[in-house]
């Protein structure tokens, strides 16, 4: 291989050590480029070590090539008897043997003309186009791989977002249910307050009528009223004859919602709250109508007697 072929390889961008090794291993521009392409992924040190180890035996396949030339003639080329290709020198034949595993070579007197400058340029341009196409195809493969990786990443992101949104939706449903429950409890509390106000109004009216009757010396209306008339305000003031009482207890640690039989005493409720809070309960308070149940005084009352059934809101102190 001539020096101009080495210069062409260097102009194409191949590093000098690899280009020189390709020149030494092959013997033509085409074969050198093929060799460089086949060994582009191998480290230079490995190629140099292989060359040093096999330098004395390279081309062994054609060392014993059969001689078919007439006596007195000089061999000008080598022919592969398996595929018919002709080679200018033993280096090219050895390179062909390493690529194809062909081992049957013979000498020939036919001289192979070297490539002209135009042929070299055409061959070089052809190889450049092949290299360009190879890089373009690799670029397409890389873009497709990047697109698939991006799709996988986006899918994982969407799944993670869906899980997060589902958790948020469940939390919102729980919060909405809690608010609805609080609203219902507030409505019930307002109903009880209205009932107590009405009972207080009727009680005040009864007392005023009794006082007026006493001043006028007339029979007391409360003693002559029908039993049903007396029972109505009593039922309103006592709250309800419900079997259970639902209490919303406002403590220093937060709100507690408890349900008890209406015959449960305030003392029993206080004992349970003390066990949960770890502190003694001194009193229960109603905010409206304002009323206080003191320990040792009122805790003997049942929830029904205290007017806390079917539900009430108590402040625990």
C-alpha positions as CSV (number, residue, x, y, z in Angstrom):
1,X,0.0,0.0,0.0
2,X,1.4,3.4,-0.9
3,X,1.8,6.4,1.3
4,X,-0.9,8.2,-0.5
5,X,-3.4,5.6,0.8
6,X,-2.2,6.3,4.3
7,X,-2.6,10.0,3.8
8,X,-6.2,9.5,2.6
9,X,-7.0,7.5,5.7
10,X,-5.6,10.3,7.8
11,X,-7.6,12.9,5.9
12,X,-10.8,10.9,6.6
13,X,-10.2,11.4,10.3
14,X,-8.7,8.1,11.3
15,X,-6.1,8.3,14.0
16,X,-2.6,7.7,12.7
17,X,-1.8,4.6,14.8
18,X,-4.9,2.8,13.6
19,X,-4.4,3.9,10.0
20,X,-0.8,2.6,10.0
21,X,-1.9,-0.7,11.5
22,X,-4.6,-1.0,8.8
23,X,-2.1,-0.3,6.1
24,X,0.2,-3.0,7.5
25,X,-2.5,-5.5,8.0
26,X,-4.1,-5.2,4.5
27,X,-2.5,-3.6,1.4
28,X,-5.2,-1.6,-0.3
29,X,-7.4,1.3,0.4
30,X,-10.6,-0.7,0.2
31,X,-9.3,-3.5,2.5
32,X,-7.8,-1.0,5.0
33,X,-11.2,0.8,5.3
34,X,-13.0,-2.5,5.7
35,X,-10.5,-3.5,8.4
36,X,-10.9,-0.2,10.2
37,X,-14.7,-0.5,10.1
38,X,-14.6,-4.1,11.5
39,X,-12.2,-3.2,14.3
40,X,-13.5,0.3,15.2
41,X,-14.9,-0.9,18.5
42,X,-11.7,-2.7,19.6
43,X,-9.1,-0.9,21.8
44,X,-5.9,0.2,20.0
45,X,-3.8,-1.7,22.5
46,X,-5.6,-5.0,21.8
47,X,-5.1,-4.6,18.0
48,X,-1.4,-3.8,18.5
49,X,-0.9,-6.8,20.8
50,X,-2.7,-9.0,18.3
51,X,-0.4,-7.7,15.5
52,X,2.7,-8.3,17.6
53,X,1.6,-11.8,18.6
54,X,0.6,-12.9,15.0
55,X,3.2,-10.9,13.0
56,X,5.3,-13.9,12.2
57,X,2.5,-16.2,11.2
58,X,0.1,-13.8,9.4
59,X,-0.8,-15.0,6.0
60,X,-0.1,-18.6,6.9
61,X,-3.1,-19.8,4.9
62,X,-1.5,-18.8,1.7
63,X,2.1,-19.7,2.5
64,X,1.4,-23.1,1.1
65,X,-0.5,-21.8,-1.8
66,X,-0.4,-24.1,-4.8
67,X,1.8,-23.0,-7.6
68,X,0.1,-23.2,-11.0
69,X,2.5,-20.9,-13.0
70,X,4.7,-22.4,-15.7
71,X,8.4,-23.0,-15.0
72,X,10.5,-19.9,-15.2
73,X,7.5,-17.5,-14.8
74,X,7.1,-15.2,-11.9
75,X,4.0,-15.0,-9.7
76,X,2.3,-11.7,-10.0
77,X,-0.8,-12.3,-7.9
78,X,-2.7,-14.8,-5.8
79,X,-6.1,-16.3,-6.6
80,X,-8.7,-17.7,-4.1
81,X,-9.7,-21.0,-5.6
82,X,-12.9,-21.0,-3.4
83,X,-14.4,-17.8,-4.6
84,X,-12.2,-16.7,-7.6
85,X,-11.1,-13.4,-6.2
86,X,-7.6,-12.2,-7.1
87,X,-5.2,-10.4,-4.8
88,X,-2.2,-8.2,-5.6
89,X,-0.1,-9.5,-2.7
90,X,0.0,-12.0,0.2
91,X,-1.2,-9.3,2.7
92,X,-4.5,-8.9,0.8
93,X,-4.9,-12.6,0.5
94,X,-4.3,-13.0,4.2
95,X,-6.9,-10.4,5.0
96,X,-9.4,-12.1,2.7
97,X,-8.7,-15.4,4.4
98,X,-9.2,-13.9,7.9
99,X,-12.6,-12.5,6.8
100,X,-14.0,-15.5,4.9
101,X,-12.1,-18.5,6.4
102,X,-11.1,-19.5,2.8
103,X,-7.8,-21.5,2.8
104,X,-7.4,-22.6,-0.8
105,X,-5.1,-20.1,-2.7
106,X,-2.9,-20.4,-5.8
107,X,-0.3,-18.2,-7.5
108,X,-1.0,-16.5,-10.8
109,X,1.1,-14.7,-13.4
110,X,-1.7,-12.3,-14.0
111,X,-0.7,-8.9,-12.8
112,X,-3.4,-6.8,-11.2
113,X,-3.2,-3.1,-12.2
114,X,-3.2,-0.7,-9.2
115,X,-6.1,1.7,-8.8
116,X,-5.8,5.0,-10.6
117,X,-6.2,8.2,-8.7
118,X,-9.7,8.6,-10.1
119,X,-10.6,5.0,-9.0
120,X,-9.2,5.7,-5.6
121,X,-11.2,8.9,-5.3
122,X,-14.4,7.1,-6.5
123,X,-13.8,4.3,-4.0
124,X,-13.1,6.7,-1.2
125,X,-16.3,8.6,-2.0
126,X,-18.2,5.4,-2.0
127,X,-16.9,4.4,1.4
128,X,-17.6,7.9,2.7
129,X,-21.2,7.5,1.6
130,X,-21.5,4.1,3.2
131,X,-20.1,5.6,6.4
132,X,-22.5,8.5,6.2
133,X,-25.5,6.1,5.7
134,X,-24.3,4.0,8.6
135,X,-24.1,7.0,10.9
136,X,-27.5,8.2,9.7
137,X,-29.1,4.8,10.4
138,X,-27.5,4.7,13.8
139,X,-28.9,8.2,14.5
140,X,-32.4,7.0,13.6
141,X,-31.9,4.0,15.9
142,X,-30.7,6.3,18.7
143,X,-33.7,8.7,18.2
144,X,-36.1,5.8,18.3
145,X,-34.5,4.4,21.4
146,X,-34.7,7.9,23.1
147,X,-38.4,8.2,22.0
148,X,-39.2,4.8,23.6
149,X,-37.3,5.7,26.8
150,X,-39.3,9.0,27.0
151,X,-42.6,7.2,26.5
152,X,-41.7,4.8,29.3
153,X,-40.7,7.8,31.5
154,X,-43.9,9.6,30.7
155,X,-46.0,6.5,31.4
156,X,-44.3,6.1,34.8
157,X,-45.0,9.7,35.6
158,X,-48.6,9.5,34.6
159,X,-49.1,6.4,36.7
160,X,-47.5,8.1,39.7
161,X,-49.7,11.2,39.1
162,X,-52.8,9.0,38.9
163,X,-52.0,7.3,42.2
164,X,-51.4,10.7,43.8
165,X,-54.7,12.1,42.4
166,X,-56.6,9.0,43.6
167,X,-55.2,9.5,47.1
168,X,-56.1,13.2,47.1
169,X,-59.6,12.3,45.8
170,X,-60.1,9.8,48.7
171,X,-58.9,12.4,51.2
172,X,-61.3,14.9,49.8
173,X,-64.2,12.4,50.1
174,X,-63.3,11.8,53.7
175,X,-63.1,15.5,54.4
176,X,-66.5,16.1,52.7
177,X,-68.1,13.3,54.7
178,X,-66.7,14.7,57.9
179,X,-68.1,18.2,57.1
180,X,-71.5,16.7,56.2
181,X,-71.5,14.9,59.6
182,X,-70.6,18.1,61.4
183,X,-73.3,20.0,59.6
184,X,-75.9,17.4,60.6
185,X,-74.7,17.5,64.2
186,X,-75.0,21.3,64.1
187,X,-78.5,21.1,62.7
188,X,-79.5,18.6,65.5
189,X,-77.9,20.9,68.1
190,X,-79.9,23.9,66.8
191,X,-83.1,21.8,67.0
192,X,-82.4,20.9,70.6
193,X,-81.6,24.5,71.4
194,X,-84.9,25.7,69.9
195,X,-86.8,23.0,71.8
196,X,-85.2,24.1,75.1
197,X,-86.0,27.7,74.3
198,X,-89.6,26.8,73.7
199,X,-89.7,24.7,76.8
200,X,-88.2,27.6,78.8
201,X,-90.8,30.0,77.3
202,X,-93.7,27.7,78.2
203,X,-92.3,27.3,81.7
204,X,-92.0,31.0,82.2
205,X,-95.5,31.5,80.9
206,X,-96.8,28.9,83.3
207,X,-95.1,30.5,86.3
208,X,-96.4,33.9,85.3
209,X,-99.9,32.6,85.0
210,X,-99.6,30.8,88.3
211,X,-98.3,33.9,90.0
212,X,-101.1,36.0,88.5
213,X,-103.7,33.5,89.6
214,X,-102.3,33.5,93.1
215,X,-102.5,37.3,93.2
216,X,-106.1,37.2,92.0
217,X,-107.1,34.3,94.3
218,X,-107.9,32.0,91.4
219,X,-107.0,28.3,91.0
220,X,-103.6,27.8,89.6
221,X,-103.7,27.0,85.9
222,X,-101.0,24.4,86.2
223,X,-103.1,22.4,88.6
224,X,-106.2,22.5,86.4
225,X,-104.6,22.1,83.0
226,X,-105.0,18.7,81.3
227,X,-102.2,16.2,81.8
228,X,-101.3,16.3,78.2
229,X,-100.8,20.1,78.4
230,X,-98.4,19.6,81.3
231,X,-96.5,16.8,79.6
232,X,-95.7,18.8,76.4
233,X,-93.3,21.3,78.0
234,X,-91.8,18.6,80.2
235,X,-91.1,16.5,77.1
236,X,-89.5,19.5,75.5
237,X,-87.3,20.4,78.5
238,X,-86.2,16.9,79.0
239,X,-84.9,16.7,75.5
240,X,-86.1,13.3,74.2
241,X,-87.0,9.8,75.3
242,X,-84.4,8.4,72.9
243,X,-82.7,5.2,74.0
244,X,-79.2,6.6,73.1
245,X,-77.5,9.9,73.4
246,X,-74.8,11.0,70.9
247,X,-72.4,13.4,72.6
248,X,-69.8,15.7,70.9
249,X,-67.2,16.3,73.6
250,X,-64.9,19.3,73.2
251,X,-61.6,18.6,75.1
252,X,-58.2,20.2,75.2
253,X,-56.9,17.4,73.0
254,X,-59.6,17.8,70.3
255,X,-63.2,16.8,69.7
256,X,-64.6,13.3,70.6
257,X,-67.9,11.9,69.4
258,X,-69.4,9.2,71.7
259,X,-72.7,7.4,71.8
260,X,-74.1,6.2,75.2
261,X,-77.4,4.7,76.4
262,X,-79.6,7.5,77.6
263,X,-79.5,6.0,81.1
264,X,-75.8,6.4,81.4
265,X,-74.8,8.8,84.2
266,X,-72.6,11.8,83.7
267,X,-70.2,10.2,86.2
268,X,-69.8,7.2,84.0
269,X,-69.1,9.4,81.0
270,X,-66.6,11.4,83.0
271,X,-64.8,8.2,84.0
272,X,-64.4,7.1,80.4
273,X,-63.2,10.5,79.3
274,X,-60.7,10.6,82.2
275,X,-59.3,7.2,81.0
276,X,-58.7,8.6,77.5
277,X,-57.4,12.0,78.4
278,X,-55.4,10.9,81.5
279,X,-56.7,13.9,83.5
280,X,-59.7,14.3,85.8
281,X,-63.0,15.8,84.6
282,X,-64.4,18.5,86.9
283,X,-67.4,19.7,84.9
284,X,-69.4,19.5,81.7
285,X,-70.7,22.7,80.1
286,X,-73.5,23.5,77.6
287,X,-72.9,26.7,75.7
288,X,-76.5,27.4,74.8
289,X,-78.6,27.4,76.8
290,X,-75.8,28.0,79.2
291,X,-75.7,25.2,81.7
292,X,-73.0,23.5,83.8
293,X,-72.9,20.0,85.3
294,X,-70.4,20.0,88.3
295,X,-68.6,16.9,89.6
296,X,-70.0,15.7,92.9
297,X,-73.2,17.7,92.4
298,X,-74.7,16.9,89.0
299,X,-72.8,13.8,87.9
300,X,-75.4,11.5,89.3
301,X,-77.9,12.5,86.6
302,X,-78.5,10.3,83.6
303,X,-78.0,11.8,80.1
304,X,-81.8,11.7,79.7
305,X,-82.4,13.5,83.0
306,X,-79.7,16.1,82.0
307,X,-81.5,16.7,78.7
308,X,-78.5,15.5,76.7
309,X,-80.5,12.9,74.7
310,X,-80.6,12.3,71.7
311,X,-77.5,14.5,71.2
312,X,-75.6,17.4,72.7
313,X,-72.4,19.3,72.5
314,X,-70.5,19.5,75.8
315,X,-67.3,21.3,76.8
316,X,-65.1,19.1,79.0
317,X,-63.2,20.9,81.8
